[in-house]
Amino acid sequence: MNPHDLLGRPLGTLRLSVTDRCNFRCVYCLPPRGNHPLGNESPDFSAPEQVLTDEEILRLAGIFAGLGAARVRVTGGEPLLRPGVSRLVAGLTALPGVEEVALTTNGWHLAAQAQALKQAGLKRVTVSLDSLDPKVFARMNGGRGHPERVVEGIHQALAQGLTPLKINTVVQRGVNDHGLEDLAQFARETGAVLRLIEYMDAGTLHPWNAEQVVPSAEIRARLARRFGLEPLETEPGMGGVASRYRYGDGKGEVGFISSITQPFCAGCTRARLSAAGVFYTCLFAREGLNLREPLRQGASNQDLARLIASQWTSRSDRYSEQRGLHPPASGRRVSMHQVGG
């Protein structure tokens, strides 16, 4: 069974948040306390008893896989903060119907865990890295850590064969946009794929401003002048959202995720499950379906599958297409640290 939503989009990928906590405080996701537009508000972290256990995660992930979610992306928060995450990855890779398990991380703990993750069956990893400049890096992640340790994690992941390794960079005008050529050169030298992401209005914990969006077309023109770019086709069957380009000399590729200027809602096949067991059908959702409660109250797998399928088949989300450059002035949405990017 592979349910389709009201716009004909199949369920294809599960974004699985295993914790909503993070050791960074990135300005576009989980900014430091006191920087929130809603006031001096703390983010909503799940209490320990609300967080799904490994067994509960595996059970729900197996049900999603049975409905067509063959690709699982482990996210957070920062997923490497969850104790025993490599054991959980091993359990996910063993589930019937799961074809690939990947993971997105800020890279801080990656060097220490790359080998265990590879041995657990992890296929590939995506690392968030917004700048190689220590001052800019600190400005964007709330002053926590330095890029050298993240770079070390990237090298260790590459050495373990967690490839193709992708580097995600959120681009903010006047903040880190001046260093993109350096990031591209670093990615070329290491064999990683750089993906440049337009600054999004996900959640309501940060003061998003359209003037800080650098359109992908502008960035692409800059990199084309420096390196030369040739368009590539979307990876077949990968559910990719990035526009892909090969460097002119053939040494690697770069991707552009243009959710502001060129929304891709029409091709979105992503389901999102929070660490607290809430199922969301959109990164910009206002509310989701709590699966933890029926799970703990004795619902059968068939019951849970029906709930998930019903939520998906009634889905009509296309927030980015409707938003344009001007999001609604009020109303809360789920925060990125709760459901991953």
C-alpha positions in Angstrom: 0.0 0.0 0.0 1.4 3.4 -1.0 -1.1 6.2 -0.2 -1.2 9.3 -2.3 -2.2 12.7 -1.0 -4.9 15.1 -2.5 -2.3 16.4 -5.0 -1.2 12.9 -6.1 2.1 12.9 -4.1 3.1 9.4 -2.8 4.6 8.8 0.6 8.2 8.1 -0.2 10.6 9.4 2.5 10.5 9.4 6.3 12.3 12.3 8.1 12.8 10.7 11.5 13.7 13.1 14.4 15.3 11.1 17.2 15.8 14.1 19.6 14.7 17.7 19.6 17.7 18.9 21.5 20.8 20.3 20.0 24.2 21.6 21.2 24.1 24.5 18.7 21.8 27.5 18.6 21.7 28.3 14.9 19.9 31.5 14.2 17.6 30.0 11.5 16.5 27.0 13.6 17.0 27.3 17.4 18.3 30.7 18.2 19.6 31.6 21.7 17.1 32.5 24.4 16.2 36.1 24.2 16.5 36.3 20.3 13.0 35.1 19.6 10.4 37.3 17.9 7.7 36.0 20.2 9.6 37.4 23.2 12.0 35.9 25.7 10.6 32.5 25.0 12.3 29.1 25.5 12.0 26.5 22.8 9.6 23.6 23.5 11.8 20.6 24.3 10.1 17.3 24.9 10.2 15.8 28.3 12.1 12.5 28.6 8.9 10.5 29.0 7.5 12.0 25.8 10.4 11.0 23.6 9.9 7.7 21.7 11.9 4.8 22.8 14.1 2.9 20.3 11.4 0.1 20.1 8.7 2.6 19.5 10.7 4.4 16.7 11.4 1.1 15.0 7.8 0.0 15.1 6.5 3.3 13.6 9.3 3.4 11.1 8.4 -0.1 10.0 4.8 0.9 9.5 5.8 3.9 7.5 8.1 1.7 5.4 5.2 -0.6 4.7 3.3 2.4 3.4 6.0 3.3 0.9 8.6 5.3 2.9 11.6 3.3 1.7 14.1 6.0 2.5 14.7 7.0 6.1 16.6 10.2 7.1 17.6 10.3 10.7 17.5 13.9 12.0 17.1 16.0 15.1 17.7 18.4 16.8 21.1 16.9 16.7 20.7 13.1 16.3 24.2 12.2 17.5 23.2 13.5 21.0 20.8 10.6 21.3 22.5 7.8 23.3 22.9 4.6 21.3 22.0 6.2 18.0 24.2 3.7 16.1 22.1 0.8 17.5 19.0 2.6 16.4 20.4 3.0 12.9 21.2 -0.7 12.8 17.6 -1.5 13.7 16.3 0.9 11.0 18.5 -0.7 8.3 17.2 -4.1 9.2 13.5 -3.1 8.7 11.7 -4.8 5.8 11.0 -2.2 3.1 13.7 0.2 4.1 16.1 0.6 1.2 18.4 3.3 2.6 19.1 5.0 6.0 20.9 8.4 5.9 21.6 11.0 8.7 21.8 14.7 9.0 24.1 16.2 11.6 25.8 19.4 12.7 29.1 17.4 12.6 30.2 18.2 16.2 30.2 14.5 17.3 30.7 13.0 13.9 34.4 12.2 14.0 33.9 10.1 17.2 30.8 8.2 15.8 31.5 7.8 12.1 32.9 4.3 12.3 30.1 3.0 14.5 27.5 4.5 12.2 29.1 2.9 9.2 29.2 -0.4 10.9 25.5 0.0 11.8 24.6 0.2 8.1 24.4 3.9 7.6 24.8 4.7 3.9 25.5 8.4 3.8 25.6 11.5 5.9 24.8 15.2 5.4 26.7 17.7 7.5 25.4 21.3 8.2 28.3 23.8 7.8 27.4 27.4 7.2 30.9 28.9 7.1 34.6 28.0 7.4 35.3 31.3 9.0 35.4 30.8 12.8 33.7 34.2 13.5 30.9 33.7 11.0 30.5 30.1 12.1 30.0 31.3 15.7 27.7 34.1 14.7 25.4 31.6 13.0 25.4 28.8 15.6 25.0 30.9 18.7 28.7 31.0 19.6 29.1 27.3 20.2 32.2 25.6 18.9 34.4 26.1 15.9 34.3 24.9 12.3 37.6 22.9 12.6 35.9 20.1 14.6 33.1 19.9 12.0 35.6 19.7 9.2 37.3 16.8 11.1 34.0 15.0 11.3 33.6 15.4 7.5 37.0 13.9 6.9 36.3 11.0 9.2 32.9 10.3 7.6 34.5 10.4 4.1 37.2 8.0 5.3 34.4 5.6 6.5 32.7 5.7 3.1 29.6 7.6 4.3 29.1 8.9 0.8 28.0 10.8 -1.2 28.6 13.2 1.7 26.7 16.4 1.4 27.3 19.7 3.1 24.3 21.8 3.8 24.8 25.6 3.9 22.0 28.0 4.8 22.8 31.3 3.1 21.9 34.6 4.7 22.7 37.9 3.0 25.2 40.0 4.9 26.0 37.1 7.2 27.8 34.2 5.4 27.1 34.8 1.7 30.6 36.3 1.1 32.3 32.9 1.9 30.4 30.6 -0.5 33.3 30.3 -3.0 35.5 29.1 -0.1 33.0 26.5 0.9 32.7 25.4 -2.7 36.4 25.0 -3.0 36.6 23.0 0.2 33.8 20.7 -1.0 35.6 20.2 -4.3 38.9 19.3 -2.6 37.3 16.8 -0.2 34.9 15.2 -2.6 31.8 16.4 -0.8 28.7 17.8 -2.5 27.9 21.4 -1.4 24.2 22.2 -1.2 23.3 25.9 -0.8 19.9 26.5 0.8 17.8 29.7 0.6 17.1 31.1 4.1 13.7 29.8 5.0 10.9 30.9 7.4 10.6 27.5 9.1 9.1 27.7 12.5 8.5 30.9 14.4 11.5 31.1 16.7 13.6 33.3 14.5 12.9 36.7 12.9 12.9 35.7 9.3 13.3 38.6 6.8 13.0 38.2 3.1 15.7 40.8 2.6 18.2 38.2 4.0 17.3 35.6 1.3 19.9 35.3 -1.4 18.2 33.8 -4.4 19.8 30.6 -5.7 20.0 32.2 -9.2 22.3 34.9 -7.8 24.6 32.4 -6.0 24.6 30.1 -9.1 25.8 33.0 -11.2 28.6 33.8 -8.8 29.8 30.2 -8.7 29.5 29.9 -12.5 31.9 32.8 -12.9 34.4 31.3 -10.5 34.2 27.6 -11.4 31.9 27.2 -14.4 28.7 25.1 -14.0 26.8 22.6 -16.1 23.3 21.4 -15.2 22.8 17.8 -14.2 19.6 15.8 -14.0 17.9 15.1 -10.7 19.0 11.8 -9.1 16.5 9.2 -10.3 14.5 7.7 -7.4 16.2 9.8 -4.8 13.4 12.2 -4.2 15.9 15.0 -4.4 14.9 18.7 -4.0 18.1 20.3 -5.2 18.9 21.6 -8.6 22.2 19.9 -9.4 25.2 21.3 -11.4 28.6 19.9 -12.3 31.6 22.1 -12.1 33.1 23.1 -15.4 36.3 21.1 -14.9 34.3 18.0 -13.9 35.6 18.0 -10.3 32.4 17.4 -8.3 29.0 19.0 -8.1 27.0 21.6 -6.3 23.2 21.7 -5.5 20.8 24.6 -4.9 17.7 24.2 -2.7 15.4 27.1 -3.7 12.4 26.7 -1.4 11.7 30.5 -1.4 12.2 31.5 -5.1 11.4 28.2 -6.7 9.3 26.1 -4.4 9.2 22.3 -5.0 6.0 21.4 -3.1 4.6 19.6 -6.1 7.2 16.9 -5.8 7.4 16.6 -2.0 7.0 13.0 -0.7 8.4 13.6 2.8 6.7 12.5 6.0 8.1 13.9 9.2 8.0 12.1 12.6 9.1 14.2 15.6 11.0 12.7 18.5 7.8 12.9 20.6 5.9 10.8 18.0 4.0 13.5 16.2 3.5 13.0 12.5 3.7 16.1 10.3 3.1 16.3 6.6 5.0 19.6 6.0 8.1 21.4 7.3 5.8 24.4 7.8 2.9 22.6 9.4 0.9 24.3 12.3 0.0 21.0 13.8 0.5 17.2 13.4 -1.0 13.8 14.3 0.1 12.4 17.7 1.0 8.8 17.1 2.6 8.3 20.5 -0.6 8.2 22.4 -2.4 5.5 20.4 0.9 3.6 20.2 1.2 3.5 24.0 -2.5 2.8 24.4 -2.3 -0.5 22.6 -3.1 0.3 19.0 -2.3 -2.4 16.5 0.1 -2.0 13.6 -3.0 -2.0 11.3 -4.6 0.7 13.4 -1.5 2.9 13.2 -1.1 2.3 9.5 -4.7 3.4 8.9 -4.1 6.6 11.0 -0.9 7.4 9.0 -2.6 6.7 5.6 -5.6 8.8 6.5 -3.4 11.7 7.5 -1.4 11.4 4.3 -4.4 11.0 1.9 -6.0 14.1 3.3 -2.8 16.1 2.8 -2.8 19.2 0.6 0.2 21.1 2.0 2.0 23.4 -0.4 3.0 26.2 2.0 6.1 27.4 0.0 4.1 27.7 -3.2 1.5 29.8 -1.5 3.8 31.9 0.6 5.9 33.5 -2.0 8.4 35.9 -0.3 5.9 37.0 2.4 4.9 34.5 5.1 1.8 35.0 7.3 2.3 37.7 9.9 1.0 35.6 12.8 0.4 32.0 13.7 2.8 29.4 15.0 4.3 26.6 13.0 6.3 23.6 14.1 9.9 24.4 14.8 12.7 23.0 12.7 14.5 21.5 15.7 11.5 19.3 16.3 11.2 17.8 12.8 14.6 18.3 11.1 15.2 20.3 8.0 
